[in-house]
């Protein structure tokens, strides 16, 4: 029983210092900024190779569809704005 209590006790001062030294070693073993940046761009390039790139004609076609949809939505919002503006102006003249 006494051994269990002894094992569960808080670490002593030399153990704490040893833990701090290990933590500093782990921090200092981290690669430098240049190496981390180089590693990031290597991984970035390898991920870009996995991307499925569509053919140019399909991208142009899909872009045209998006632009047309935006134009229709913009026109609809513009017409609604004009309509509501006229309604508010008419209500202002009545009162």
LOGUKE-18081 format. One line per 3 residues: their letters; for each residue x, z, y of C-alpha. Coordinates in nm, 2 decimals, always signed. Layout:
A	X Z Y  ...
***
This chain:
XXX	+0.00 +0.00 +0.00  +0.28 +0.09 +0.24  +0.44 -0.25 +0.16
XXX	+0.13 -0.43 +0.26  +0.11 -0.25 +0.60  +0.48 -0.33 +0.65
XXX	+0.43 -0.70 +0.58  +0.13 -0.72 +0.82  +0.30 -0.56 +1.11
XXX	+0.40 -0.75 +1.42  +0.74 -0.94 +1.41  +1.04 -0.75 +1.53
XXX	+1.25 -0.85 +1.83  +1.50 -1.06 +1.64  +1.22 -1.25 +1.47
XXX	+1.06 -1.32 +1.80  +1.39 -1.45 +1.94  +1.44 -1.67 +1.63
XXX	+1.09 -1.81 +1.68  +1.17 -1.89 +2.05  +1.50 -2.06 +1.95
XXX	+1.32 -2.27 +1.69  +1.06 -2.37 +1.95  +1.33 -2.47 +2.20
XXX	+1.50 -2.68 +1.93  +1.18 -2.86 +1.85  +1.12 -2.93 +2.22
XXX	+1.48 -3.05 +2.28  +1.45 -3.28 +1.97  +1.17 -3.47 +2.14
XXX	+1.30 -3.82 +2.23  +1.37 -3.90 +2.60  +1.14 -4.08 +2.83
XXX	+1.30 -4.42 +2.79  +1.28 -4.40 +2.41  +0.92 -4.29 +2.42
XXX	+0.83 -4.58 +2.66  +1.00 -4.83 +2.43  +0.82 -4.68 +2.13
XXX	+0.49 -4.71 +2.32  +0.54 -5.08 +2.39  +0.65 -5.15 +2.03
XXX	+0.32 -5.00 +1.91  +0.13 -5.17 +2.18  +0.26 -5.51 +2.07
XXX	+0.19 -5.45 +1.71  -0.17 -5.35 +1.79  -0.21 -5.67 +2.00
XXX	-0.11 -5.88 +1.69  -0.41 -5.73 +1.51  -0.66 -5.85 +1.77
XXX	-0.87 -6.15 +1.68  -0.84 -6.39 +1.96  -1.13 -6.64 +2.00
XXX	-1.07 -7.01 +2.07  -1.05 -7.12 +2.44  -1.37 -7.32 +2.43
XXX	-1.57 -7.03 +2.29  -1.44 -6.79 +2.56  -1.54 -7.04 +2.83
XXX	-1.88 -7.09 +2.68  -1.94 -6.71 +2.65  -1.82 -6.66 +3.01
XXX	-2.06 -6.93 +3.13  -2.35 -6.74 +2.96  -2.25 -6.42 +3.13
XXX	-2.22 -6.58 +3.47  -2.56 -6.74 +3.43  -2.72 -6.41 +3.32
XXX	-2.56 -6.24 +3.63  -2.70 -6.51 +3.86  -3.05 -6.48 +3.71
XXX	-3.04 -6.10 +3.74  -2.90 -6.12 +4.10  -3.17 -6.36 +4.20
XXX	-3.45 -6.14 +4.05  -3.32 -5.83 +4.23  -3.29 -6.03 +4.56
XXX	-3.65 -6.15 +4.53  -3.78 -5.81 +4.45  -3.58 -5.67 +4.75
XXX	-3.74 -5.93 +4.98  -4.08 -5.86 +4.84  -4.06 -5.48 +4.89
XXX	-3.91 -5.53 +5.24  -4.21 -5.74 +5.34  -4.45 -5.49 +5.19
XXX	-4.29 -5.20 +5.38  -4.29 -5.40 +5.71  -4.66 -5.48 +5.66
XXX	-4.74 -5.11 +5.59  -4.55 -5.02 +5.91  -4.76 -5.26 +6.12
XX	-5.08 -5.12 +5.98  -5.01 -4.75 +6.06
***
